[in-house]
Amino acid sequence: MYNADKVIPGIIILILFFTLPIWLNVGRLEAVPEVELPKEEKKCVESKEFMRREHMKLLDDWRIKVLRENQHVYLSGEGKNFKISLQNTCMKCHENKEKFCDKCHNFVVTHPDCWTCHIAPEVAKKWK
């Protein structure tokens, strides 16, 4: 093989370099954070499983419907109508942004831009 003394160590170094994150995280297992659920058992706009899996798509769809299509009512999978509003629908039950939203978003290292326009409920209460 031509330049085998350089190619083979180079391939080994590349493999080690690209698999380094795997080797650094072997044995590390963090539990998914438990969010603070509403104290009162109220019905959410969709099922708990759906909201865990699809809430970001739902909120993005809501934003498009309200801002671009001027629709303000959401028809859930169960046939119930809800007002399309992060602050007046979602945050009426999930009042504490830090204990509900931020726990998971910090865990998965994502920074949604919801709060550039909306005011967190705990902040709004201070202004009243």
Secondary structure, DSSP 8 states (H G I E B T S, - for coil): -TTHHHHHHHHHHHHHHHHHHHHHTTT-----------SS----SS-HHHHHHHHHHHHHHHHHHHHTT---EEE-TTS-EEE--IIIIIHHHS--HHHHHHHHHHHTT---SGGGTS--HHHHHHH-
